[in-house]
């Protein structure tokens, strides 16, 4: 049994799941908390309440799974910081997977799926996947582009359909750029922790190196990093690391 969570949008998706001998994932309980609740305020409490309802202690879990984005920079940091803190305290294994790949698991099979999330105003994250059963295959690296560019990509691939959280706010914009309504699928409005749980595979053993090295998949630089008034500091690019004795 393990916990999976995704905080890449403003909606928290948290699931307690168990994996059967055949590898299939069964949902024990799925909790969804949307705005106006702030994930930074509710996440630790929601985790504790879920475990208490199911009579499960943190130490009994196989591990913790987390959506790595792309998505909200703040949301991703909140989710990953929570998972790392709990895993460190309880000595639990951790695993991460793409939030857009989790969206793809809710799409139709054997067609190109353009999974979309909001990056910033007039800028969308796009993950191109194809789903085959309970697995997804990436067609190319995830990227960010404008709604007009997404529309052009859809025009160039007549078999592709789009889905995902960005369609809540950008469906009309994509239709305005010529995308046929039937190619913009309804839902999901957020990456599901249940689908995320189907994607992850835990390492054999708990590893501090793996725990500290796990980072969000930002795809693009944040607004502060793009500000020319604050150029990067000289020296090596900072990365997650262990302090050597």
BAZASE-563216 format. One line per 8 residues: for each residue z, x, y of N, C-alpha, C. Coordinates in Angstrom, 2 decimals, decimal comma, padded with zeros to 5 digits. Layout:
Z X Y Z X Y Z X Y | ...
***
This chain:
000,00 000,85 -001,19 000,00 000,00 000,00 000,00 000,89 001,25 | -000,80 000,51 002,24 -000,83 001,31 003,46 -001,10 000,43 004,68 | -000,80 000,98 005,85 -001,05 000,31 007,12 -002,34 000,83 007,73 | -003,12 -000,08 008,32 -004,32 000,31 009,07 -004,26 -000,37 010,43 | -004,70 000,32 011,47 -004,70 -000,29 012,79 -005,88 000,21 013,60 | -006,33 -000,65 014,51 -007,38 -000,27 015,45 -006,99 -000,73 016,84 | -007,05 000,19 017,80 -006,70 -000,10 019,19 -007,83 000,33 020,12 | -009,07 000,34 019,61 -010,20 000,83 020,40 -010,68 -000,18 021,43
-010,22 -001,45 021,34 -010,49 -002,46 022,36 -009,15 -002,94 022,91 | -009,17 -003,96 023,74 -007,92 -004,50 024,28 -007,17 -005,33 023,26 | -007,78 -005,57 022,10 -007,15 -006,35 021,04 -006,64 -005,43 019,94 | -005,38 -005,55 019,62 -004,78 -004,79 018,52 -005,05 -005,51 017,20 | -005,58 -004,78 016,24 -005,74 -005,29 014,89 -004,91 -004,41 013,97 | -003,95 -005,03 013,26 -003,02 -004,30 012,41 -002,98 -004,99 011,05 | -003,13 -004,22 009,98 -003,16 -004,82 008,65 -002,35 -004,00 007,66 | -001,60 -004,71 006,84 -000,94 -004,12 005,68 -001,81 -004,47 004,49
-002,29 -003,46 003,77 -003,24 -003,69 002,69 -002,80 -002,89 001,46 | -003,38 -003,25 000,34 -003,17 -002,47 -000,87 -004,51 -002,30 -001,57 | -004,67 -001,15 -002,21 -005,92 -000,83 -002,90 -005,70 -000,96 -004,40 | -006,54 -001,74 -005,05 -006,41 -001,97 -006,48 -006,96 -000,82 -007,30 | -006,80 -000,86 -008,62 -007,31 000,20 -009,50 -008,82 000,39 -009,39 | -009,52 -000,68 -009,01 -010,98 -000,59 -008,88 -011,40 -000,11 -007,50 | -010,41 000,18 -006,65 -010,71 000,66 -005,30 -010,85 -000,43 -004,27 | -010,86 -001,69 -004,71 -011,00 -002,79 -003,77 -009,73 -002,96 -002,95
-009,91 -003,30 -001,68 -008,78 -003,48 -000,76 -008,41 -004,96 -000,68 | -007,12 -005,25 -000,82 -006,60 -006,61 -000,69 -005,69 -006,66 000,52 | -005,87 -007,67 001,36 -005,05 -007,83 002,55 -003,72 -008,48 002,22 | -002,63 -007,82 002,56 -001,31 -008,41 002,41 -000,99 -009,26 003,63 | -001,24 -008,71 004,82 -001,07 -009,46 006,07 -001,88 -008,79 007,16 | -002,52 -009,60 007,98 -003,32 -009,09 009,10 -002,80 -009,72 010,39 | -002,46 -008,88 011,35 -001,92 -009,33 012,63 -002,90 -008,95 013,74 | -003,18 -009,90 014,61 -004,06 -009,66 015,75 -003,31 -010,02 017,02
-003,26 -009,08 017,97 -002,58 -009,31 019,24 -003,56 -008,95 020,37 | -003,95 -009,95 021,14 -004,91 -009,73 022,21 -004,27 -009,77 023,58 | -005,11 -009,58 024,64 -004,61 -009,67 026,00 -003,98 -011,05 026,24 | -003,01 -011,12 027,16 -002,59 -010,10 028,12 -001,56 -009,10 027,59 | -001,18 -009,21 026,32 -000,22 -008,25 025,77 -000,78 -006,83 025,87 | 000,08 -005,89 026,24 -000,33 -004,49 026,35 000,02 -003,76 025,05 | -000,96 -003,08 024,49 -000,74 -002,41 023,22 000,35 -001,36 023,31 | 000,45 -000,69 024,44 001,47 000,34 024,60 002,88 -000,24 024,52
003,01 -001,54 024,84 004,32 -002,18 024,83 004,62 -002,87 023,50 | 003,60 -003,41 022,84 003,86 -004,24 021,66 003,66 -003,52 020,34 | 002,88 -002,42 020,31 002,48 -001,83 019,04 003,66 -001,42 018,15 | 004,60 -000,61 018,63 005,70 -000,21 017,73 006,47 -001,41 017,17 | 006,73 -002,40 018,03 007,47 -003,57 017,58 006,70 -004,40 016,57 | 005,40 -004,55 016,77 004,57 -005,33 015,85 004,53 -004,65 014,48 | 004,45 -003,33 014,46 004,48 -002,60 013,19 005,79 -002,86 012,46 | 006,90 -002,71 013,17 008,20 -002,92 012,55 008,38 -004,34 012,04
007,92 -005,33 012,81 008,05 -006,73 012,41 007,21 -007,03 011,17 | 006,01 -006,48 011,12 005,14 -006,70 009,96 005,78 -006,13 008,69 | 006,26 -004,91 008,77 006,89 -004,30 007,59 008,14 -005,08 007,17 | 008,93 -005,54 008,15 010,14 -006,29 007,83 009,81 -007,61 007,14 | 008,76 -008,30 007,62 008,38 -009,57 007,00 007,98 -009,39 005,55 | 007,35 -008,26 005,24 006,86 -008,02 003,89 007,87 -007,26 003,03 | 009,03 -006,93 003,61 010,05 -006,23 002,85 009,63 -004,83 002,43 | 008,88 -004,17 003,30 008,35 -002,83 003,00 008,92 -001,84 004,01
009,36 -000,71 003,55 009,80 000,35 004,47 008,66 001,31 004,73 | 008,73 001,99 005,84 007,68 002,94 006,21 007,53 004,02 005,13 | 008,64 004,47 004,59 008,61 005,55 003,60 007,90 005,16 002,31 | 007,81 003,85 002,04 007,16 003,40 000,81 005,64 003,38 000,91 | 005,11 003,52 002,11 003,67 003,42 002,30 002,94 004,65 001,76 | 001,71 004,43 001,30 000,87 005,55 000,88 000,44 006,38 002,07 | 000,18 005,70 003,18 -000,27 006,42 004,36 -000,58 005,46 005,50 | -001,15 006,02 006,57 -001,52 005,26 007,76 -002,97 005,55 008,10
-003,73 004,48 008,38 -005,13 004,62 008,73 -005,33 004,14 010,16 | -006,23 004,79 010,89 -006,42 004,46 012,30 -007,90 004,51 012,66 | -008,30 003,57 013,52 -009,66 003,59 014,07 -009,78 004,68 015,12 | -010,79 005,52 014,99 -010,96 006,67 015,88 -011,92 006,40 017,03 | -012,36 005,16 017,17 -013,29 004,85 018,24 -014,73 005,01 017,80 | -015,63 005,08 018,76 -015,39 005,12 020,21 -014,92 003,78 020,76 | -014,31 003,86 021,94 -013,79 002,66 022,57 -012,96 003,03 023,78 | -011,98 002,20 024,08 -011,11 002,44 025,22 -010,36 003,76 025,06
-010,49 004,63 026,05 -009,80 005,92 025,99 -008,30 005,72 025,86 | -007,73 004,82 026,69 -006,30 004,58 026,65 -005,89 003,98 025,32 | -006,64 002,99 024,85 -006,32 002,35 023,58 -006,34 003,33 022,42 | -007,34 004,19 022,38 -007,43 005,16 021,30 -006,25 006,12 021,31 | -005,84 006,55 022,48 -004,70 007,46 022,57 -003,41 006,77 022,12 | -003,26 005,50 022,48 -002,07 004,75 022,06 -002,02 004,63 020,54 | -003,14 004,24 019,94 -003,17 004,06 018,50 -002,93 005,35 017,75 | -003,60 006,41 018,18 -003,47 007,68 017,47 -002,08 008,28 017,66
-001,53 008,16 018,87 -000,19 008,70 019,11 000,84 007,97 018,25 | 000,68 006,66 018,11 001,60 005,88 017,27 001,50 006,30 015,82 | 000,29 006,40 015,31 000,09 006,79 013,91 000,63 008,19 013,66 | 000,36 009,12 014,56 000,83 010,49 014,35 002,36 010,56 014,37 | 002,97 009,80 015,27 004,44 009,83 015,37 005,07 009,27 014,10 | 004,57 008,12 013,64 005,13 007,51 012,44 004,88 008,38 011,21 | 003,68 008,94 011,12 003,35 009,77 009,96 004,19 011,04 009,94 | 004,40 011,64 011,10 005,22 012,85 011,16 006,66 012,56 010,77
007,18 011,44 011,27 008,58 011,10 011,00 008,82 010,78 009,53 | 007,84 010,14 008,88 008,03 009,69 007,50 007,31 010,56 006,48 | 006,58 011,59 006,94 005,84 012,44 006,01 004,71 011,72 005,31 | 003,99 010,86 006,05 002,93 010,06 005,46 001,56 010,69 005,69 | 000,68 010,48 004,75 -000,70 010,92 004,89 -001,41 010,06 005,93 | -002,41 010,64 006,59 -003,17 009,90 007,60 -004,66 010,01 007,29 | -005,39 008,99 007,73 -006,84 008,98 007,59 -007,42 008,18 008,74 | -008,60 008,56 009,18 -009,25 007,85 010,28 -010,69 007,55 009,94
-011,24 006,56 010,64 -012,64 006,19 010,45 -013,17 005,61 011,75 | -014,47 005,56 011,87 -015,11 005,04 013,06 -014,83 003,55 013,24 | -014,45 003,17 014,44 -014,23 001,75 014,74 -015,55 000,97 014,67 | -016,65 001,60 015,06 -017,94 000,92 015,01 -018,43 000,77 013,57 | -018,07 001,71 012,70 -018,40 001,55 011,28 -017,66 000,37 010,69 | -016,42 000,14 011,15 -015,67 -001,04 010,69 -016,36 -002,32 011,14 | -016,92 -002,31 012,34 -017,70 -003,47 012,82 -018,90 -003,70 011,91 | -019,57 -002,62 011,51 -020,76 -002,73 010,67 -020,46 -003,41 009,34
-019,25 -003,26 008,83 -018,89 -003,90 007,56 -018,89 -005,42 007,66 | -018,92 -005,96 008,87 -018,97 -007,40 009,05 -020,38 -007,88 009,35 | -021,36 -006,99 009,28 -022,74 -007,36 009,52 -023,49 -007,64 008,23 | -024,73 -008,11 008,32 -025,54 -008,37 007,13 -025,94 -007,06 006,45 | -026,33 -007,17 005,19 -026,70 -005,99 004,42 -028,15 -005,61 004,61 | -028,41 -004,30 004,41 -029,76 -003,75 004,27 -030,65 -003,95 005,49 | -030,08 -004,07 006,68 -030,84 -004,06 007,92 -030,15 -003,12 008,89 | -030,87 -002,49 009,81 -030,21 -001,64 010,79 -029,26 -002,46 011,67
-028,03 -002,01 011,76 -027,00 -002,68 012,54 -026,66 -001,84 013,76 | -026,90 -002,36 014,95 -026,53 -001,66 016,17 -025,19 -002,23 016,63 | -024,12 -001,52 016,31 -022,76 -001,95 016,61 -022,40 -001,48 018,01 | -021,98 -002,41 018,86 -021,81 -002,12 020,28 -020,38 -002,36 020,74 | -019,88 -001,44 021,56 -018,58 -001,59 022,22 -018,75 -001,16 023,67 | -017,87 -001,64 024,53 -017,96 -001,32 025,95 -017,42 000,08 026,19 | -018,22 000,91 026,88 -017,77 002,25 027,27 -017,19 002,20 028,69 | -017,93 001,65 029,60 -017,52 001,41 030,98 -018,55 000,43 031,55
-018,46 000,09 032,82 -019,40 -000,86 033,40 -020,83 -000,37 033,24 | -021,67 -001,21 032,65 -023,09 -000,91 032,42 -023,30 000,31 031,54 | -022,37 000,54 030,64 -022,49 001,66 029,70 -021,87 001,21 028,38 | -022,63 001,26 027,30 -022,18 000,77 026,01 -022,19 001,88 024,97 | -021,24 001,82 024,05 -021,28 002,68 022,87 -022,17 002,01 021,82 | -022,97 002,80 021,15 -023,83 002,29 020,09 -023,65 003,13 018,84 | -023,34 002,45 017,75 -023,30 003,08 016,43 -024,33 002,41 015,55 | -025,30 003,16 015,05 -026,36 002,60 014,21 -026,00 002,80 012,74
-025,87 001,71 012,02 -025,44 001,75 010,62 -026,29 000,82 009,77 | -026,22 001,01 008,48 -026,71 000,03 007,53 -025,60 -000,21 006,52 | -025,37 -001,48 006,20 -024,30 -001,82 005,25 -024,89 -002,11 003,88 | -024,24 -001,54 002,88 -024,61 -001,82 001,49 -023,32 -002,13 000,74 | -023,09 -003,41 000,53 -021,84 -003,82 -000,11 -020,65 -003,49 000,77 | -019,66 -002,80 000,21 -018,45 -002,45 000,95 -018,52 -001,04 001,54 | -019,73 -000,52 001,68 -019,93 000,81 002,26 -020,95 000,74 003,38 | -020,84 001,66 004,33 -021,80 001,73 005,42 -022,34 003,16 005,50
-023,58 003,27 005,94 -024,23 004,57 006,11 -024,67 004,72 007,56 | -024,29 005,82 008,18 -024,69 006,08 009,56 -026,16 006,48 009,59 | -026,91 005,86 010,48 -028,32 006,19 010,63 -028,53 007,33 011,62 | -027,56 007,55 012,49 -027,62 008,61 013,50 -026,24 008,74 014,13 | -025,98 009,80 014,89 -024,68 009,93 015,55 -024,44 008,82 016,57 | -023,19 008,42 016,73 -022,85 007,41 017,73 -023,08 007,98 019,13 | -023,45 007,11 020,05 -023,82 007,56 021,38 -023,45 006,50 022,40 | -023,73 006,77 023,67 -023,50 005,81 024,75 -024,80 005,66 025,53
-025,09 004,43 025,96 -026,32 004,17 026,71 -026,17 002,87 027,49 | -027,11 002,61 028,38 -027,07 001,41 029,20 -027,56 000,20 028,40 | -027,24 -001,03 028,85 -027,78 -002,21 028,18 -029,31 -002,20 028,11 | -029,95 -001,72 029,16 -031,42 -001,65 029,15 -031,92 -000,71 028,06 | -031,22 000,39 027,87 -031,61 001,33 026,81 -031,35 000,74 025,43 | -030,26 -000,02 025,29 -030,00 -000,69 024,01 -031,12 -001,68 023,72 | -031,54 -002,43 024,73 -032,63 -003,39 024,56 -033,91 -002,68 024,13 | -034,17 -001,52 024,72 -035,37 -000,76 024,35 -035,28 -000,28 022,90
-034,08 000,11 022,47 -033,91 000,54 021,08 -034,17 -000,62 020,12 | -033,68 -001,80 020,47 -033,91 -002,97 019,63 -035,39 -003,33 019,59 | -036,08 -003,18 020,71 -037,52 -003,47 020,75 -038,29 -002,50 019,86 | -037,81 -001,26 019,76 -038,49 -000,26 018,95 -038,19 -000,40 017,47 | -037,16 -001,15 017,10 -036,80 -001,36 015,71 -036,68 -002,87 015,46 | -037,80 -003,52 015,12 -037,80 -004,99 015,01 -036,84 -005,55 013,97 | -036,44 -004,75 012,98 -035,55 -005,24 011,94 -034,08 -005,18 012,36 | -033,78 -004,45 013,41 -032,38 -004,23 013,79 -031,78 -005,46 014,45
-030,48 -005,62 014,26 -029,71 -006,66 014,96 -028,50 -005,99 015,60 | -027,95 -006,62 016,62 -026,80 -006,06 017,33 -025,59 -006,96 017,12 | -024,42 -006,34 017,10 -023,17 -007,07 016,95 -022,04 -006,20 017,51 | -020,88 -006,82 017,70 -019,74 -006,04 018,12 -019,08 -006,51 019,40 | -017,98 -005,87 019,78 -017,16 -006,30 020,92 -017,92 -006,39 022,24 | -018,92 -005,52 022,45 -019,62 -005,52 023,74 -020,38 -006,80 024,00 | -020,74 -007,54 022,95 -021,52 -008,75 023,15 -020,72 -009,85 023,83 | -019,41 -009,75 023,83 -018,60 -010,74 024,55 -018,99 -010,76 026,02
-019,21 -009,59 026,60 -019,52 -009,48 028,03 -020,98 -009,15 028,32 | -021,72 -008,62 027,35 -023,06 -008,12 027,64 -024,18 -008,84 026,92 | -023,87 -009,96 026,26 -024,92 -010,72 025,59 -026,00 -011,17 026,60 | -025,56 -011,74 027,71 -026,51 -012,25 028,71 -027,36 -011,11 029,28 | -026,73 -009,95 029,52 -027,48 -008,82 030,07 -028,56 -008,34 029,09 | -028,23 -008,30 027,81 -029,23 -007,88 026,82 -030,36 -008,89 026,70 | -030,02 -010,18 026,76 -031,08 -011,20 026,73 -031,97 -011,08 027,97 | -031,35 -010,76 029,10 -032,12 -010,58 030,33 -033,11 -009,44 030,20
-032,75 -008,43 029,41 -033,64 -007,29 029,20 -034,62 -007,53 028,03 | -034,68 -008,76 027,56 -035,72 -009,11 026,60 -035,31 -009,21 025,15 | -034,01 -009,07 024,84 -033,56 -009,17 023,45 -033,47 -010,64 023,05 | -034,10 -011,02 021,97 -034,06 -012,40 021,49 -032,65 -012,77 021,08 | -032,19 -013,97 021,43 -030,81 -014,36 021,12 -030,45 -014,26 019,64 | -031,41 -014,52 018,74 -031,08 -014,50 017,32 -030,80 -013,09 016,80 | -031,13 -012,07 017,61 -030,87 -010,69 017,20 -029,50 -010,21 017,70 | -028,78 -011,06 018,42 -027,44 -010,75 018,91 -026,47 -011,61 018,11
-025,85 -011,02 017,10 -025,05 -011,78 016,15 -023,70 -012,18 016,74 | -023,17 -013,33 016,32 -021,82 -013,72 016,77 -020,75 -012,87 016,09 | -019,76 -012,45 016,86 -018,64 -011,67 016,31 -019,11 -010,37 015,69 | -018,16 -009,52 015,31 -016,73 -009,61 015,61 -016,42 -009,17 017,05 | -015,39 -009,76 017,62 -015,01 -009,44 018,99 -014,17 -008,18 019,09 | -013,73 -007,65 017,94 -012,95 -006,41 017,92 -013,08 -005,81 016,51 | -012,91 -004,49 016,37 -012,93 -003,89 015,03 -011,71 -004,33 014,24 | -011,93 -004,78 013,02 -010,84 -005,27 012,19 -010,18 -004,14 011,42
-008,85 -004,13 011,43 -008,11 -003,14 010,65 -008,34 -003,33 009,15 | -008,63 -004,56 008,74 -008,92 -004,82 007,33 -010,20 -004,09 006,91 | -011,24 -004,20 007,74 -012,49 -003,51 007,42 -012,32 -002,00 007,53 | -011,54 -001,56 008,50 -011,25 -000,14 008,64 -010,61 000,41 007,37 | -009,71 -000,39 006,79 -009,01 000,04 005,57 -009,98 000,27 004,42 | -011,10 -000,45 004,42 -012,07 -000,28 003,34 -012,83 001,05 003,46 | -012,81 001,63 004,65 -013,58 002,85 004,89 -012,81 004,13 004,62 | -011,49 004,09 004,77 -010,72 005,35 004,76 -010,41 005,80 003,34
-010,27 007,11 003,21 -009,79 007,73 001,98 -008,75 008,76 002,38 | -007,57 008,66 001,79 -006,48 009,56 002,16 -006,61 010,89 001,41 | -006,16 011,97 002,04 -006,10 013,25 001,33 -005,08 013,17 000,20 | -005,15 014,11 -000,71 -004,24 014,08 -001,85 -002,79 014,28 -001,44 | -002,57 015,11 -000,43 -001,20 015,44 -000,04 -001,03 015,32 001,47 | 000,21 015,15 001,90 000,54 015,17 003,32 000,26 016,55 003,88 | -000,39 016,59 005,04 -000,75 017,88 005,64 -000,50 017,83 007,14 | 000,36 018,72 007,63 000,56 018,81 009,07 -000,72 019,21 009,79
-001,50 020,07 009,16 -002,75 020,51 009,77 -003,68 019,31 009,99 | -003,83 018,48 008,97 -004,69 017,30 009,09 -004,12 016,32 010,11 | -002,81 016,18 010,13 -002,17 015,26 011,06 -002,41 015,68 012,50 | -002,15 016,94 012,82 -002,28 017,40 014,19 -003,74 017,53 014,63 | -004,64 017,76 013,69 -006,04 017,98 014,05 -006,80 016,68 014,28 | -006,29 015,56 013,83 -007,02 014,30 013,99 -007,11 013,93 015,46 | -008,31 013,63 015,92 -008,54 013,30 017,32 -009,46 012,09 017,43 | -009,38 011,36 018,54 -010,29 010,23 018,74 -011,73 010,70 018,89
-012,66 009,81 018,61 -014,08 010,09 018,81 -014,47 009,47 020,15 | -014,39 010,27 021,20 -014,63 009,74 022,54 -016,12 009,54 022,86 | -017,00 010,32 022,25 -018,46 010,27 022,47 -018,86 010,83 023,82 | -018,20 010,37 024,89 -018,55 010,85 026,23 -017,28 011,26 026,96 | -017,46 011,97 028,05 -016,31 012,41 028,84 -015,68 011,23 029,58 | -014,39 011,33 029,85 -013,70 010,30 030,62 -014,07 010,42 032,09 | -013,73 009,39 032,88 -014,05 009,42 034,31 -013,40 010,61 035,02 | -012,10 010,93 034,77 -011,53 012,12 035,42 -012,28 013,40 035,05
-012,72 013,49 033,79 -013,44 014,69 033,37 -014,82 014,78 034,02 | -015,37 013,63 034,41 -016,70 013,62 035,04 -016,62 013,83 036,55 | -015,40 013,82 037,11 -015,23 013,93 038,56 -015,49 015,37 039,00 | -016,51 015,60 039,83 -016,83 016,98 040,25 -015,74 017,62 041,08 | -014,81 016,83 041,61 -013,72 017,40 042,40 -012,70 018,11 041,51 | -012,76 017,84 040,21 -011,80 018,44 039,29 -012,55 019,08 038,12 | -013,17 020,23 038,37 -013,92 020,89 037,30 -013,01 021,39 036,19 | -013,56 021,60 034,99 -012,73 022,10 033,88 -012,11 023,45 034,22
-010,92 023,67 033,71 -010,26 024,95 033,91 -010,96 026,03 033,11 | -010,95 027,26 033,58 -011,58 028,33 032,81 -010,82 028,59 031,51 | -011,53 029,17 030,55 -010,91 029,49 029,27 -011,48 028,66 028,15 | -010,94 028,82 026,95 -011,47 028,10 025,79 -011,20 026,60 025,89 | -012,08 025,83 025,28 -011,90 024,39 025,24 -010,66 024,06 024,41 | -009,72 023,25 024,94 -008,50 022,95 024,18 -008,82 022,08 022,97 | -008,20 022,38 021,84 -008,33 021,59 020,62 -006,96 021,46 019,98 | -006,84 020,49 019,08 -005,58 020,34 018,37 -005,31 021,58 017,53
-004,09 022,06 017,55 -003,80 023,31 016,81 -002,33 023,31 016,37 | -002,06 024,09 015,38 -000,69 024,32 014,94 -000,18 025,61 015,56 | 001,08 025,60 015,95 001,68 026,84 016,44 001,96 027,75 015,27 | 001,45 028,96 015,35 001,64 029,91 014,26 002,99 030,62 014,41 | 003,64 030,81 013,30 004,92 031,52 013,30 004,72 033,02 013,49
***
